[in-house]
Amino acid sequence: MLAIIKTGGKQYKIQEGDKIKVEKLEGEEGSVITFDEVLFVGDEKDVKVGAPVVPGAKVEAKIIKTEKGDKVTGMKFKAKKRYKVKFGHRQTMTEVEILSIK
């Protein structure tokens, strides 16, 4: 079974058993969480597309770990003002394993 969920302002295509990294979620390692914003659920026989979400559809996942992602750098620059600033950011990510799609 295939599903598309929305979390952290992004959409993820998932199947049972997948491990994905999403933006930080509240909860301890090993706890089970539920995603209620399911946009699409389907397999070879049946397809359900939400408008915007599929009513009654839920995805359960287990939190594996929470860690920081890769560093992203950027620059601010203003011409003719001798202004140049380099900055970096590391987003906190949570890795989850998809247990079931209902």
TIRO-2110 file (N, C-alpha, C; in Angstrom, 1 decimal):
// TIRO-2110
0.8, -1.2, 0.0, N, 1, A
0.0, 0.0, 0.0, CA, 1, A
0.9, 1.2, 0.0, C, 1, A
0.5, 2.2, -0.7, N, 2, A
1.2, 3.5, -0.9, CA, 2, A
0.4, 4.6, -0.3, C, 2, A
1.1, 5.6, 0.3, N, 3, A
0.4, 6.8, 0.8, CA, 3, A
1.3, 8.0, 0.7, C, 3, A
0.6, 9.2, 0.7, N, 4, A
1.4, 10.4, 0.7, CA, 4, A
0.9, 11.2, 1.9, C, 4, A
1.8, 11.6, 2.8, N, 5, A
1.5, 12.3, 4.0, CA, 5, A
2.1, 13.7, 3.9, C, 5, A
1.5, 14.6, 4.8, N, 6, A
2.0, 15.9, 4.9, CA, 6, A
2.4, 16.2, 6.3, C, 6, A
3.7, 16.6, 6.5, N, 7, A
4.2, 17.0, 7.9, CA, 7, A
5.3, 17.9, 7.7, C, 7, A
5.3, 18.9, 8.6, N, 8, A
6.4, 19.9, 8.5, CA, 8, A
6.4, 20.8, 7.3, C, 8, A
5.2, 20.9, 6.6, N, 9, A
5.1, 21.7, 5.4, CA, 9, A
5.6, 21.0, 4.2, C, 9, A
5.9, 19.7, 4.3, N, 10, A
6.4, 19.0, 3.1, CA, 10, A
5.6, 17.7, 3.0, C, 10, A
5.6, 17.1, 1.8, N, 11, A
4.9, 15.9, 1.5, CA, 11, A
5.9, 14.8, 1.2, C, 11, A
5.5, 13.6, 1.7, N, 12, A
6.4, 12.4, 1.6, CA, 12, A
5.6, 11.2, 1.1, C, 12, A
6.1, 10.5, 0.1, N, 13, A
5.5, 9.3, -0.4, CA, 13, A
6.1, 8.1, 0.4, C, 13, A
5.2, 7.3, 1.0, N, 14, A
5.7, 6.3, 1.9, CA, 14, A
5.0, 5.0, 1.6, C, 14, A
5.6, 3.9, 2.1, N, 15, A
5.1, 2.6, 2.2, CA, 15, A
5.4, 2.0, 3.5, C, 15, A
4.7, 0.9, 3.9, N, 16, A
5.0, 0.3, 5.2, CA, 16, A
6.4, -0.2, 5.2, C, 16, A
7.1, 0.0, 6.3, N, 17, A
8.5, -0.4, 6.5, CA, 17, A
9.5, 0.7, 6.1, C, 17, A
9.1, 1.8, 5.4, N, 18, A
10.0, 2.8, 5.0, CA, 18, A
10.6, 3.6, 6.2, C, 18, A
11.8, 4.1, 6.1, N, 19, A
12.4, 4.9, 7.1, CA, 19, A
12.6, 6.3, 6.4, C, 19, A
12.0, 7.3, 7.0, N, 20, A
12.2, 8.7, 6.4, CA, 20, A
12.6, 9.7, 7.5, C, 20, A
13.2, 10.8, 7.0, N, 21, A
13.6, 11.8, 7.9, CA, 21, A
12.7, 13.0, 7.7, C, 21, A
12.0, 13.5, 8.7, N, 22, A
11.1, 14.6, 8.6, CA, 22, A
11.6, 15.7, 9.6, C, 22, A
11.0, 16.9, 9.5, N, 23, A
11.4, 17.9, 10.5, CA, 23, A
11.0, 17.5, 11.9, C, 23, A
11.6, 18.1, 12.9, N, 24, A
11.5, 17.6, 14.3, CA, 24, A
10.0, 17.4, 14.7, C, 24, A
9.8, 16.2, 15.3, N, 25, A
8.5, 15.9, 15.9, CA, 25, A
8.7, 15.7, 17.4, C, 25, A
7.6, 16.1, 18.1, N, 26, A
7.6, 15.9, 19.6, CA, 26, A
7.4, 14.4, 19.9, C, 26, A
8.2, 13.9, 20.9, N, 27, A
8.1, 12.6, 21.3, CA, 27, A
9.4, 12.0, 21.6, C, 27, A
9.4, 10.9, 22.4, N, 28, A
10.6, 10.2, 22.7, CA, 28, A
11.0, 9.1, 21.7, C, 28, A
12.2, 8.7, 21.7, N, 29, A
12.6, 7.6, 20.9, CA, 29, A
11.9, 6.3, 21.3, C, 29, A
11.4, 5.6, 20.3, N, 30, A
10.6, 4.4, 20.5, CA, 30, A
9.1, 4.6, 20.6, C, 30, A
8.6, 5.8, 20.8, N, 31, A
7.2, 6.1, 20.9, CA, 31, A
6.5, 6.0, 19.5, C, 31, A
5.3, 5.7, 19.5, N, 32, A
4.5, 5.7, 18.3, CA, 32, A
3.7, 6.9, 18.1, C, 32, A
3.8, 7.5, 16.9, N, 33, A
3.0, 8.7, 16.5, CA, 33, A
2.1, 8.5, 15.4, C, 33, A
1.1, 9.3, 15.2, N, 34, A
0.1, 9.2, 14.1, CA, 34, A
0.1, 10.4, 13.3, C, 34, A
0.2, 10.2, 12.0, N, 35, A
0.0, 11.3, 11.0, CA, 35, A
-1.4, 11.3, 10.5, C, 35, A
-2.2, 12.4, 10.7, N, 36, A
-3.6, 12.4, 10.3, CA, 36, A
-3.7, 13.1, 8.9, C, 36, A
-2.8, 13.9, 8.5, N, 37, A
-2.9, 14.5, 7.2, CA, 37, A
-2.4, 13.6, 6.1, C, 37, A
-3.3, 12.7, 5.6, N, 38, A
-3.0, 11.8, 4.6, CA, 38, A
-3.7, 12.3, 3.3, C, 38, A
-2.9, 12.6, 2.3, N, 39, A
-3.4, 13.2, 1.1, CA, 39, A
-3.8, 12.1, 0.0, C, 39, A
-3.2, 10.9, 0.1, N, 40, A
-3.4, 9.9, -0.9, CA, 40, A
-3.2, 8.5, -0.3, C, 40, A
-4.1, 7.6, -0.6, N, 41, A
-3.9, 6.2, -0.2, CA, 41, A
-4.3, 5.3, -1.3, C, 41, A
-3.5, 4.3, -1.6, N, 42, A
-3.8, 3.5, -2.8, CA, 42, A
-2.9, 2.3, -2.9, C, 42, A
-3.4, 1.3, -3.7, N, 43, A
-2.7, 0.1, -4.1, CA, 43, A
-3.1, -0.2, -5.5, C, 43, A
-2.8, -1.4, -6.0, N, 44, A
-3.2, -1.8, -7.4, CA, 44, A
-4.7, -1.8, -7.6, C, 44, A
-5.5, -2.1, -6.5, N, 45, A
-6.9, -2.3, -6.7, CA, 45, A
-7.7, -1.0, -6.4, C, 45, A
-7.3, -0.3, -5.4, N, 46, A
-8.2, 0.9, -4.9, CA, 46, A
-7.3, 2.1, -4.7, C, 46, A
-7.8, 3.3, -5.1, N, 47, A
-7.1, 4.5, -5.0, CA, 47, A
-8.1, 5.5, -4.3, C, 47, A
-7.6, 6.2, -3.3, N, 48, A
-8.4, 7.3, -2.6, CA, 48, A
-7.5, 8.5, -2.6, C, 48, A
-8.1, 9.6, -3.2, N, 49, A
-7.4, 10.9, -3.2, CA, 49, A
-8.2, 11.9, -2.4, C, 49, A
-7.5, 12.6, -1.5, N, 50, A
-8.2, 13.5, -0.6, CA, 50, A
-8.5, 14.8, -1.2, C, 50, A
-9.4, 15.6, -0.6, N, 51, A
-9.6, 17.0, -1.1, CA, 51, A
-9.8, 17.9, 0.1, C, 51, A
-8.8, 18.3, 0.9, N, 52, A
-7.4, 18.0, 0.7, CA, 52, A
-6.9, 16.7, 1.4, C, 52, A
-7.6, 16.2, 2.4, N, 53, A
-7.1, 15.0, 3.0, CA, 53, A
-8.1, 13.9, 2.9, C, 53, A
-7.7, 12.6, 3.0, N, 54, A
-8.6, 11.5, 2.9, CA, 54, A
-9.2, 11.3, 4.3, C, 54, A
-10.6, 11.3, 4.4, N, 55, A
-11.2, 11.2, 5.7, CA, 55, A
-11.0, 9.8, 6.3, C, 55, A
-10.6, 9.7, 7.6, N, 56, A
-10.5, 8.5, 8.3, CA, 56, A
-9.2, 7.8, 8.0, C, 56, A
-8.3, 8.3, 7.2, N, 57, A
-7.0, 7.7, 6.9, CA, 57, A
-6.0, 8.1, 7.9, C, 57, A
-5.2, 7.1, 8.4, N, 58, A
-4.1, 7.4, 9.4, CA, 58, A
-2.9, 6.6, 9.0, C, 58, A
-1.7, 7.2, 9.4, N, 59, A
-0.5, 6.5, 9.2, CA, 59, A
0.2, 6.5, 10.6, C, 59, A
0.6, 5.3, 11.1, N, 60, A
1.3, 5.1, 12.3, CA, 60, A
2.8, 4.9, 12.1, C, 60, A
3.6, 5.6, 12.9, N, 61, A
5.1, 5.5, 12.7, CA, 61, A
5.7, 5.5, 14.1, C, 61, A
6.9, 4.9, 14.1, N, 62, A
7.7, 4.8, 15.4, CA, 62, A
8.9, 5.7, 15.2, C, 62, A
9.2, 6.5, 16.2, N, 63, A
10.3, 7.4, 16.2, CA, 63, A
11.6, 6.6, 16.5, C, 63, A
12.5, 6.7, 15.6, N, 64, A
13.8, 6.0, 15.8, CA, 64, A
14.8, 6.8, 16.5, C, 64, A
15.1, 8.0, 16.0, N, 65, A
16.0, 8.9, 16.6, CA, 65, A
15.8, 10.4, 16.1, C, 65, A
16.3, 11.3, 16.9, N, 66, A
16.3, 12.7, 16.6, CA, 66, A
17.7, 13.2, 16.5, C, 66, A
18.1, 13.9, 15.4, N, 67, A
19.4, 14.4, 15.2, CA, 67, A
19.4, 15.6, 14.3, C, 67, A
20.6, 16.3, 14.3, N, 68, A
20.7, 17.4, 13.4, CA, 68, A
21.0, 17.0, 12.0, C, 68, A
20.5, 17.7, 11.0, N, 69, A
20.7, 17.4, 9.6, CA, 69, A
22.0, 18.0, 9.1, C, 69, A
22.2, 18.0, 7.8, N, 70, A
23.4, 18.6, 7.2, CA, 70, A
23.4, 20.1, 7.3, C, 70, A
24.6, 20.7, 7.3, N, 71, A
24.7, 22.1, 7.4, CA, 71, A
24.4, 22.8, 6.1, C, 71, A
23.6, 23.9, 6.1, N, 72, A
23.3, 24.7, 5.0, CA, 72, A
23.9, 26.0, 5.2, C, 72, A
24.7, 26.5, 4.2, N, 73, A
25.3, 27.9, 4.4, CA, 73, A
24.7, 28.8, 3.4, C, 73, A
24.8, 30.1, 3.7, N, 74, A
24.3, 31.2, 2.9, CA, 74, A
25.0, 32.4, 3.1, C, 74, A
24.8, 33.4, 2.2, N, 75, A
25.5, 34.7, 2.3, CA, 75, A
24.5, 35.8, 2.2, C, 75, A
24.8, 36.9, 2.9, N, 76, A
24.1, 38.2, 2.7, CA, 76, A
25.1, 39.1, 2.2, C, 76, A
24.7, 39.9, 1.2, N, 77, A
25.7, 40.8, 0.6, CA, 77, A
24.9, 42.1, 0.1, C, 77, A
25.5, 43.2, 0.4, N, 78, A
25.0, 44.5, -0.1, CA, 78, A
26.1, 45.2, -0.9, C, 78, A
25.8, 45.5, -2.2, N, 79, A
26.8, 46.1, -3.1, CA, 79, A
27.1, 47.5, -2.6, C, 79, A
28.4, 47.9, -2.7, N, 80, A
28.9, 49.2, -2.5, CA, 80, A
28.8, 49.6, -1.0, C, 80, A
28.5, 48.7, -0.1, N, 81, A
28.3, 49.1, 1.3, CA, 81, A
29.3, 48.3, 2.2, C, 81, A
30.2, 47.5, 1.7, N, 82, A
31.2, 46.7, 2.4, CA, 82, A
30.5, 45.8, 3.5, C, 82, A
29.4, 45.3, 3.0, N, 83, A
28.6, 44.4, 3.9, CA, 83, A
28.5, 43.0, 3.3, C, 83, A
29.1, 42.1, 4.1, N, 84, A
29.1, 40.7, 3.6, CA, 84, A
29.0, 39.8, 4.9, C, 84, A
28.0, 38.9, 5.0, N, 85, A
27.8, 38.1, 6.2, CA, 85, A
27.6, 36.7, 5.7, C, 85, A
28.3, 35.7, 6.2, N, 86, A
28.1, 34.3, 5.9, CA, 86, A
27.4, 33.7, 7.1, C, 86, A
26.4, 32.8, 6.9, N, 87, A
25.7, 32.2, 8.0, CA, 87, A
25.5, 30.7, 7.7, C, 87, A
25.2, 29.9, 8.7, N, 88, A
24.9, 28.5, 8.6, CA, 88, A
23.8, 28.1, 9.4, C, 88, A
23.2, 27.0, 9.1, N, 89, A
22.0, 26.5, 9.8, CA, 89, A
22.0, 24.9, 9.7, C, 89, A
21.7, 24.3, 10.9, N, 90, A
21.5, 22.8, 10.9, CA, 90, A
20.1, 22.5, 11.4, C, 90, A
19.2, 22.0, 10.6, N, 91, A
17.8, 21.7, 11.0, CA, 91, A
17.8, 20.4, 11.8, C, 91, A
17.0, 20.4, 12.8, N, 92, A
16.8, 19.2, 13.6, CA, 92, A
15.8, 18.3, 12.9, C, 92, A
16.2, 17.0, 12.7, N, 93, A
15.4, 16.1, 11.9, CA, 93, A
15.1, 14.9, 12.8, C, 93, A
13.9, 14.3, 12.6, N, 94, A
13.5, 13.1, 13.3, CA, 94, A
13.4, 12.0, 12.3, C, 94, A
14.0, 10.8, 12.5, N, 95, A
13.9, 9.7, 11.7, CA, 95, A
12.8, 8.8, 12.2, C, 95, A
11.8, 8.4, 11.3, N, 96, A
10.7, 7.6, 11.7, CA, 96, A
10.6, 6.4, 10.8, C, 96, A
10.1, 5.3, 11.3, N, 97, A
9.8, 4.1, 10.6, CA, 97, A
8.3, 3.9, 10.5, C, 97, A
7.8, 3.7, 9.3, N, 98, A
6.4, 3.6, 9.0, CA, 98, A
5.9, 2.2, 9.4, C, 98, A
5.0, 2.1, 10.4, N, 99, A
4.5, 0.8, 10.8, CA, 99, A
3.2, 0.4, 10.1, C, 99, A
2.2, 1.2, 9.9, N, 100, A
1.0, 0.8, 9.2, CA, 100, A
0.3, 2.0, 8.6, C, 100, A
-0.4, 1.7, 7.5, N, 101, A
-1.2, 2.6, 6.8, CA, 101, A
-2.7, 2.2, 6.9, C, 101, A
-3.6, 3.0, 7.5, N, 102, A
-5.0, 2.5, 7.8, CA, 102, A
-5.9, 3.4, 7.0, C, 102, A
END
